Amino acid sequence: MSTYSVADAKNGLPRLIDLALDGQEVVITRHGKPVAELRAIRSAPTTPGADYDWLRARRLTPAGAAQTSVELLRDMYEDGEV
């Protein structure tokens, strides 16, 4: 575990982030007492193309949309709401 003062953390944050990404424990202290811990966030692995598939599905079949925007505007004009 590596400890750094607030001043050291302020002046060397990019380096401390790199240390955390490498798996090291980084603790920031104020007046010699630990006040914060810096660690990497591990995101869930995704399968290649999963984001594209999700977006494609939403584009083709919008959830909860009863009408397209064109149909909605046409109905509004026909009802005299616009």
KELUMKE-373390 format. One record per residue (C-alpha): residue number from 1; x, y, z. Coordinates in steps of 0.25 Angstrom, whole numbers. Last residue first. Layout:
<sites>
<site><seq>NUM</seq><X>X</X><Y>Y</Y><Z>Z</Z></site>
...
</sites>
This chain:
<sites>
<site><seq>82</seq><X>-203</X><Y>90</Y><Z>-134</Z></site>
<site><seq>81</seq><X>-215</X><Y>83</Y><Z>-127</Z></site>
<site><seq>80</seq><X>-224</X><Y>84</Y><Z>-139</Z></site>
<site><seq>79</seq><X>-228</X><Y>69</Y><Z>-138</Z></site>
<site><seq>78</seq><X>-222</X><Y>67</Y><Z>-152</Z></site>
<site><seq>77</seq><X>-209</X><Y>74</Y><Z>-148</Z></site>
<site><seq>76</seq><X>-207</X><Y>66</Y><Z>-136</Z></site>
<site><seq>75</seq><X>-210</X><Y>53</Y><Z>-143</Z></site>
<site><seq>74</seq><X>-200</X><Y>56</Y><Z>-154</Z></site>
<site><seq>73</seq><X>-190</X><Y>60</Y><Z>-143</Z></site>
<site><seq>72</seq><X>-192</X><Y>47</Y><Z>-136</Z></site>
<site><seq>71</seq><X>-191</X><Y>39</Y><Z>-149</Z></site>
<site><seq>70</seq><X>-178</X><Y>45</Y><Z>-153</Z></site>
<site><seq>69</seq><X>-172</X><Y>43</Y><Z>-139</Z></site>
<site><seq>68</seq><X>-175</X><Y>28</Y><Z>-140</Z></site>
<site><seq>67</seq><X>-186</X><Y>23</Y><Z>-132</Z></site>
<site><seq>66</seq><X>-188</X><Y>13</Y><Z>-120</Z></site>
<site><seq>65</seq><X>-174</X><Y>15</Y><Z>-115</Z></site>
<site><seq>64</seq><X>-173</X><Y>7</Y><Z>-102</Z></site>
<site><seq>63</seq><X>-159</X><Y>2</Y><Z>-106</Z></site>
<site><seq>62</seq><X>-154</X><Y>6</Y><Z>-119</Z></site>
<site><seq>61</seq><X>-153</X><Y>-5</Y><Z>-129</Z></site>
<site><seq>60</seq><X>-143</X><Y>-3</Y><Z>-140</Z></site>
<site><seq>59</seq><X>-134</X><Y>7</Y><Z>-133</Z></site>
<site><seq>58</seq><X>-135</X><Y>0</Y><Z>-120</Z></site>
<site><seq>57</seq><X>-131</X><Y>-13</Y><Z>-126</Z></site>
<site><seq>56</seq><X>-119</X><Y>-6</Y><Z>-134</Z></site>
<site><seq>55</seq><X>-114</X><Y>1</Y><Z>-121</Z></site>
<site><seq>54</seq><X>-114</X><Y>-13</Y><Z>-113</Z></site>
<site><seq>53</seq><X>-107</X><Y>-20</Y><Z>-125</Z></site>
<site><seq>52</seq><X>-97</X><Y>-9</Y><Z>-126</Z></site>
<site><seq>51</seq><X>-94</X><Y>-9</Y><Z>-111</Z></site>
<site><seq>50</seq><X>-92</X><Y>-25</Y><Z>-112</Z></site>
<site><seq>49</seq><X>-83</X><Y>-24</Y><Z>-124</Z></site>
<site><seq>48</seq><X>-71</X><Y>-31</Y><Z>-117</Z></site>
<site><seq>47</seq><X>-76</X><Y>-37</Y><Z>-104</Z></site>
<site><seq>46</seq><X>-75</X><Y>-28</Y><Z>-92</Z></site>
<site><seq>45</seq><X>-66</X><Y>-30</Y><Z>-80</Z></site>
<site><seq>44</seq><X>-71</X><Y>-23</Y><Z>-67</Z></site>
<site><seq>43</seq><X>-63</X><Y>-11</Y><Z>-63</Z></site>
<site><seq>42</seq><X>-52</X><Y>-11</Y><Z>-53</Z></site>
<site><seq>41</seq><X>-51</X><Y>2</Y><Z>-46</Z></site>
<site><seq>40</seq><X>-37</X><Y>5</Y><Z>-42</Z></site>
<site><seq>39</seq><X>-34</X><Y>9</Y><Z>-28</Z></site>
<site><seq>38</seq><X>-31</X><Y>22</Y><Z>-20</Z></site>
<site><seq>37</seq><X>-33</X><Y>22</Y><Z>-6</Z></site>
<site><seq>36</seq><X>-37</X><Y>34</Y><Z>3</Z></site>
<site><seq>35</seq><X>-35</X><Y>40</Y><Z>16</Z></site>
<site><seq>34</seq><X>-23</X><Y>33</Y><Z>23</Z></site>
<site><seq>33</seq><X>-17</X><Y>41</Y><Z>34</Z></site>
<site><seq>32</seq><X>-3</X><Y>47</Y><Z>33</Z></site>
<site><seq>31</seq><X>-8</X><Y>61</Y><Z>33</Z></site>
<site><seq>30</seq><X>-17</X><Y>58</Y><Z>21</Z></site>
<site><seq>29</seq><X>-14</X><Y>45</Y><Z>15</Z></site>
<site><seq>28</seq><X>-17</X><Y>39</Y><Z>1</Z></site>
<site><seq>27</seq><X>-16</X><Y>24</Y><Z>0</Z></site>
<site><seq>26</seq><X>-12</X><Y>17</Y><Z>-13</Z></site>
<site><seq>25</seq><X>-14</X><Y>2</Y><Z>-14</Z></site>
<site><seq>24</seq><X>-6</X><Y>-4</Y><Z>-26</Z></site>
<site><seq>23</seq><X>-14</X><Y>-11</Y><Z>-37</Z></site>
<site><seq>22</seq><X>-7</X><Y>-5</Y><Z>-49</Z></site>
<site><seq>21</seq><X>-19</X><Y>4</Y><Z>-51</Z></site>
<site><seq>20</seq><X>-16</X><Y>9</Y><Z>-37</Z></site>
<site><seq>19</seq><X>-2</X><Y>12</Y><Z>-40</Z></site>
<site><seq>18</seq><X>-6</X><Y>19</Y><Z>-53</Z></site>
<site><seq>17</seq><X>-16</X><Y>28</Y><Z>-46</Z></site>
<site><seq>16</seq><X>-5</X><Y>32</Y><Z>-36</Z></site>
<site><seq>15</seq><X>4</X><Y>36</Y><Z>-48</Z></site>
<site><seq>14</seq><X>-8</X><Y>45</Y><Z>-53</Z></site>
<site><seq>13</seq><X>-10</X><Y>51</Y><Z>-39</Z></site>
<site><seq>12</seq><X>4</X><Y>55</Y><Z>-37</Z></site>
<site><seq>11</seq><X>3</X><Y>70</Y><Z>-32</Z></site>
<site><seq>10</seq><X>-11</X><Y>68</Y><Z>-25</Z></site>
<site><seq>9</seq><X>-7</X><Y>55</Y><Z>-19</Z></site>
<site><seq>8</seq><X>6</X><Y>60</Y><Z>-14</Z></site>
<site><seq>7</seq><X>-1</X><Y>71</Y><Z>-7</Z></site>
<site><seq>6</seq><X>-12</X><Y>62</Y><Z>-2</Z></site>
<site><seq>5</seq><X>-1</X><Y>54</Y><Z>4</Z></site>
<site><seq>4</seq><X>2</X><Y>40</Y><Z>-2</Z></site>
<site><seq>3</seq><X>2</X><Y>26</Y><Z>3</Z></site>
<site><seq>2</seq><X>5</X><Y>14</Y><Z>-4</Z></site>
<site><seq>1</seq><X>0</X><Y>0</Y><Z>0</Z></site>
</sites>
